[in-house]
Amino acid sequence: MNRPDIHPKITPIYQTSVFKFDDLDAVEQYFDEPARRYMYSRNGNPNSDELAEAVCRWEAGAGALATGSGMAAIFAALMTYCQAGDHVLCAADIYGGSAALLNLELSRLGITASYVPFADLYDLTPHVQPTTKLLLCETMSNPLLRVADLRRLAAECHEQGIKLVVDNTFATPVLTKPLAFGADLVLHSVTKYLAGHSDVTAGVVVARTADDAARLRQIGMVFGLTLSPMESWLSVRGMKTLRLRVAAHSENAWLVAEFLEEHPAVGAVYYPGLPTHPQHALAMTQGGGRFSGMLSFRLPDDEAAVNRFMHRSQRFPFAPSLAGVDSSCSHPLSTSHRALTDAQRDELGITVGLIRLSVGIEPVEELLSDLAYALE
């Protein structure tokens, strides 16, 4: 039934795997101009396209792909530039899942990887090989919140003839737009801040050029990475409050970081909003005066001390993800970064006592009271 008088304000959920055609002429029109209509949801769906376009507008890109997870977004980004025989540089400070993808799976496809210490990021000459295609890094590293100078990094990558791929999950485009600093691709785990309510698993990759955007779409279609309609719809709904949520996350995290920095039970706090953070001035400029809702801190390297904190805290439950409206804590050594080698973890300082907090948007007084009790 066609009802031309119906004009929904919110895009409906197109919960269909396939779309109908009137005749052979309509099918030919699809293949001649696929952007004008839909055929099969793996190739594209109004909801997944709406999400991709929404993130693309935020990041000011030329095109984007919505994927079934943040890991799928990382995979799509790497495959945009790489094939068997190529080499990838990766910042040593990186999400453990990214390292697992490079070490365990892409190596099987003939794509090799090596890791660049944070101090070496702006002079890649010793690390670049003839087959190097790109550098993968994070705007704010997970879990130690080191901040990359994206303008310098993009200039160095392009001087070396390689692409810069930036995971912007922690910062979000509310704080930082990597493409504006010269990055070639920017990706997000939409599961985190973009959707924001811990009820979606999704990812997005945004390209700076139309050619890369077309390549992303081809990869998504052929590998079957396209996000489903329902998760796309939920993600778009979550993004409507992104600006407000990021502001609240950032304000609460700053106050929590200040509290932890003064607490005698805490050995160190890693948060770019603190003046003691090594990249505080850069984060201030690159993030527009806000620093996201993620931070890490150190307790003694003692499992009993970590478990005691987790048992006593009620407002920071141990949940190995991040960026929902409700606060949580995570333990990088045993969850997100357990795929790293012992040497990699030792070099980064990812030890038993390192705890990562995802600070939510609850009343901050409740969060501070809970931390005071948990650290007692």
C-alpha positions in Angstrom: 0.0 0.0 0.0 1.4 3.4 -1.0 0.5 6.4 1.2 2.1 9.5 -0.3 0.5 11.6 2.4 2.7 9.9 5.1 5.9 11.9 5.8 7.6 10.5 9.0 9.9 12.9 10.8 12.1 9.9 11.9 13.3 7.5 9.2 11.4 4.2 9.6 13.3 0.9 10.2 13.6 -0.8 6.8 13.7 -4.3 8.4 14.0 -6.1 5.1 16.8 -8.1 3.5 15.7 -7.5 -0.1 13.9 -4.8 -2.1 11.4 -5.4 -5.0 11.7 -4.4 -8.6 8.9 -3.8 -11.1 10.7 -5.2 -14.1 14.0 -5.8 -15.9 14.3 -2.1 -16.7 14.3 -1.3 -13.0 17.0 -3.8 -12.3 19.2 -2.3 -15.0 18.6 1.1 -13.5 19.9 -0.2 -10.2 23.2 -1.4 -11.7 23.6 1.7 -13.8 22.9 4.1 -10.8 23.0 2.0 -7.6 22.8 5.1 -5.4 19.3 5.8 -6.6 17.6 2.7 -5.2 18.2 -0.5 -3.2 18.4 -4.2 -4.0 19.8 -6.2 -1.2 20.6 -5.0 2.3 24.2 -6.3 2.3 24.7 -3.9 -0.6 23.1 -1.0 1.2 20.0 -0.2 3.2 18.3 3.2 4.0 19.1 2.9 7.7 22.8 1.9 7.4 23.2 4.7 4.8 21.6 7.2 7.1 24.1 6.3 9.8 27.1 6.5 7.5 25.9 9.9 6.1 25.4 11.2 9.7 28.9 10.3 10.8 30.3 11.5 7.4 28.7 15.0 8.1 30.2 15.1 11.6 33.7 14.2 10.2 33.3 16.4 7.1 34.3 13.5 4.8 33.6 12.5 1.2 31.8 9.2 2.0 31.4 6.6 4.7 30.6 2.9 5.4 28.6 1.7 8.4 29.8 -1.8 9.6 28.7 -4.5 11.9 31.3 -3.6 14.6 34.2 -1.4 15.4 36.5 -4.3 14.5 34.8 -4.5 11.1 35.5 -0.8 10.6 39.2 -1.3 11.4 39.3 -4.2 8.9 37.6 -2.2 6.2 39.9 0.7 6.7 43.0 -1.4 6.5 41.8 -3.3 3.4 41.1 0.0 1.6 44.8 0.4 1.1 46.4 -3.0 1.7 46.9 -6.3 -0.1 49.1 -9.4 0.3 52.7 -8.3 0.5 52.0 -4.9 2.1 53.3 -3.6 5.4 51.3 -1.6 8.0 52.7 0.6 10.7 50.7 0.8 13.9 51.2 3.1 16.9 52.4 1.0 19.9 49.7 2.6 22.0 46.7 0.9 20.3 43.5 -0.9 21.2 44.3 -4.6 21.8 41.7 -5.7 19.2 43.5 -3.7 16.5 46.8 -5.5 17.5 45.0 -8.9 17.4 43.6 -8.2 13.9 47.1 -7.3 12.7 49.0 -10.0 14.5 46.6 -13.0 14.2 44.6 -12.5 11.0 46.0 -10.0 8.5 49.4 -11.8 8.9 47.6 -14.9 7.4 46.7 -12.7 4.4 50.3 -11.8 3.8 50.0 -8.3 5.4 52.8 -7.6 7.9 52.8 -5.1 10.8 55.3 -3.4 13.0 54.7 -1.1 16.0 56.0 2.5 16.4 56.7 3.8 20.0 54.8 7.0 20.8 58.1 9.0 20.9 58.9 7.9 17.3 55.6 8.8 15.7 56.8 12.1 14.1 59.9 10.6 12.5 58.9 7.4 10.7 61.9 7.1 8.6 63.5 4.2 10.6 60.2 2.3 10.5 58.9 2.8 6.9 59.6 -0.1 4.5 59.2 -0.1 0.7 55.9 -1.9 1.1 54.5 0.3 3.9 51.0 1.6 3.0 49.7 3.3 6.1 50.0 4.2 9.8 47.2 3.3 12.1 46.8 5.3 15.3 44.3 6.6 17.8 43.4 10.3 18.5 43.6 9.4 22.2 45.2 6.1 22.9 43.6 3.2 24.7 44.1 2.8 27.6 46.8 5.4 28.6 45.2 8.4 26.9 48.3 9.6 25.0 47.2 12.3 22.5 48.5 12.2 18.9 49.4 15.5 17.2 47.3 14.7 14.1 48.6 17.6 12.0 52.2 16.6 12.5 51.4 13.0 12.0 49.6 13.6 8.8 52.4 15.7 7.5 55.0 13.0 8.4 52.9 10.2 6.8 52.4 12.1 3.6 56.0 13.0 3.4 56.8 9.3 3.7 54.2 8.5 1.0 51.9 6.5 3.2 48.3 7.0 4.4 47.1 8.0 7.9 44.2 6.0 9.4 42.9 7.4 12.7 40.7 5.6 15.3 38.7 8.5 16.7 36.5 6.5 19.0 37.7 8.1 22.3 37.6 11.7 21.1 34.5 11.6 18.8 34.0 14.3 16.1 32.5 16.5 18.8 36.1 17.1 20.1 38.3 16.3 17.1 37.9 15.8 13.4 41.0 14.0 12.1 40.2 14.5 8.4 40.5 18.3 9.0 44.1 17.7 10.3 45.0 15.7 7.2 44.1 12.1 8.0 43.0 9.9 5.1 40.5 7.7 6.9 38.8 8.1 10.2 37.0 5.2 12.0 34.8 4.8 15.0 33.5 2.0 17.1 29.9 3.3 17.0 29.2 0.9 19.9 30.9 3.5 22.1 30.2 7.3 22.2 28.3 7.7 18.9 25.5 5.3 19.8 26.1 6.0 23.5 23.7 3.7 25.3 25.5 0.3 25.4 22.8 -1.3 23.3 24.4 -1.4 19.8 27.4 -3.1 18.2 28.5 -1.1 15.2 31.3 0.8 13.4 31.8 3.4 10.8 34.7 4.4 8.5 34.8 7.9 6.9 37.0 8.7 3.8 38.6 12.0 2.9 38.3 11.3 -0.9 35.5 10.0 -3.1 37.7 7.3 -4.5 38.5 5.9 -1.0 34.8 6.1 -0.1 33.9 4.0 -3.2 36.5 1.5 -2.3 35.1 1.3 1.3 31.6 0.6 -0.1 32.9 -2.2 -2.3 34.8 -3.8 0.6 31.6 -3.6 2.8 29.5 -5.2 0.1 31.9 -8.0 -0.9 33.0 -8.9 2.7 29.5 -8.5 4.0 30.4 -5.9 6.6 27.2 -3.8 6.2 25.4 -2.9 9.4 21.8 -4.2 9.9 18.8 -1.8 9.8 17.9 -2.0 13.5 21.4 -1.3 14.8 21.7 1.5 12.3 18.4 3.1 13.4 19.4 2.9 17.1 22.8 4.4 16.3 21.3 7.3 14.5 18.9 7.9 17.4 21.8 7.9 19.8 23.8 10.4 17.8 21.0 13.0 18.1 22.3 13.6 21.7 26.0 13.1 21.0 27.0 16.8 21.5 25.2 17.0 24.9 26.5 13.6 26.1 30.1 14.3 25.2 30.0 17.6 27.1 28.6 15.8 30.2 31.1 12.9 29.9 34.0 15.3 29.6 32.9 17.5 32.6 32.4 14.5 34.9 35.7 12.8 33.8 37.6 16.0 34.5 36.3 16.2 38.1 36.8 12.5 38.6 40.4 12.8 37.3 41.1 15.7 39.7 39.7 13.7 42.6 41.8 10.6 41.8 45.0 12.6 41.3 44.7 13.8 45.0 43.8 10.4 46.4 46.6 8.7 48.4 45.6 5.2 47.2 46.2 6.2 43.5 49.6 6.0 42.0 49.0 7.8 38.8 46.1 9.2 36.7 46.1 9.4 32.9 43.7 12.0 31.6 44.5 14.7 29.0 42.4 17.3 30.9 44.9 17.4 33.8 47.6 20.1 33.5 50.1 17.4 34.5 49.3 15.3 31.4 52.3 15.5 28.9 50.0 16.4 26.0 47.6 18.6 27.9 48.3 21.7 25.8 47.9 19.7 22.5 44.7 18.1 23.8 43.3 21.5 24.8 43.9 22.8 21.3 42.9 19.7 19.3 39.9 18.9 21.4 38.4 22.4 21.7 38.8 22.6 25.5 37.2 19.2 26.3 38.9 15.9 26.9 36.4 13.1 26.6 35.1 10.8 29.3 37.8 8.2 29.4 40.7 8.0 31.9 42.9 5.4 33.5 44.6 5.2 36.9 47.0 3.0 38.8 46.5 1.0 42.0 49.2 -1.3 43.4 50.0 -4.2 41.1 48.1 -6.6 43.3 45.1 -8.5 42.1 43.5 -8.4 45.5 43.6 -4.6 45.5 42.0 -4.4 42.1 39.3 -6.9 43.0 38.6 -5.1 46.3 38.0 -1.8 44.3 35.7 -3.6 41.9 33.7 -5.3 44.6 33.3 -2.1 46.6 32.4 0.2 43.7 28.7 0.3 42.8 28.7 3.1 40.2 31.6 1.7 38.1 30.8 -1.9 37.4 33.4 -4.0 35.7 32.2 -4.1 32.1 34.8 -4.5 29.3 33.5 -1.8 27.0 33.1 1.9 27.3 31.3 5.2 26.6 27.8 4.4 27.6 25.8 7.0 29.6 26.3 4.8 32.7 29.8 4.7 34.2 31.9 1.5 34.1 35.4 0.3 34.7 37.6 -2.1 32.8 40.9 -3.9 33.3 43.0 -3.6 30.1 45.5 -6.4 31.1 42.8 -9.0 31.4 40.4 -7.8 28.7 41.0 -5.4 25.9 44.8 -5.8 25.7 45.2 -9.4 26.6 46.1 -10.2 23.0 49.3 -8.1 23.2 52.5 -9.8 23.9 54.1 -9.6 27.3 56.8 -7.3 25.9 54.2 -5.0 24.4 52.3 -4.8 27.6 55.4 -4.2 29.7 56.6 -1.4 27.3 53.2 0.3 27.5 52.9 -0.1 31.3 49.7 -2.2 31.1 50.0 -3.9 34.4 47.7 -5.6 37.0 47.1 -2.3 38.8 46.0 -0.3 35.7 42.2 0.4 35.7 40.4 2.2 33.0 37.3 4.2 33.8 34.5 5.2 31.4 32.9 8.1 33.2 29.2 8.4 32.5 26.7 11.3 32.7 25.3 10.6 36.2 25.4 13.3 38.9 29.1 13.6 39.6 28.7 13.8 43.3 27.4 10.2 43.3 30.5 9.1 41.3 32.9 10.8 43.6 31.3 9.4 46.7 31.4 5.9 45.2 35.1 6.2 44.3 35.9 7.5 47.8 34.2 4.4 49.3 35.8 2.0 46.8 39.3 3.3 47.4 38.9 3.5 51.2 
